[in-house]
Amino acid sequence: MYARVVRFTDVTPERIAEIEARIEENDGPPEGVPSTGLRLLYDEDQATAVFVGFFATEEDMRTGGEVLAQMDSGDTPGTRASVDHCEVRVERDMG
């Protein structure tokens, strides 16, 4: 499994609410993004967010990343600060 991890700054509670609503309205990822899942983490005190998109293969992650990198900045939580392309080495839920 692979993960594209994007950190955003200048994120407002209103913007997070808009993103949450848009995600809930859609049946899946944006067109052309072969993602298997996502996590959106938000730190209101620091006005930052971390978006983690999961992909079955490295190729899927790169393909999805190309589409996501072209997104209009008005469709993102805030200012894109960093993007990491990772292989998930350990995954464990404790509950």
Summary of the structure (lengths in Angstrom):
residues: 95
radius of gyration: 13.2
end to end distance: 21.0
largest distance: 37.2
contacts: 242
relative contact order: 0.32
helix: 29%
strand: 36%
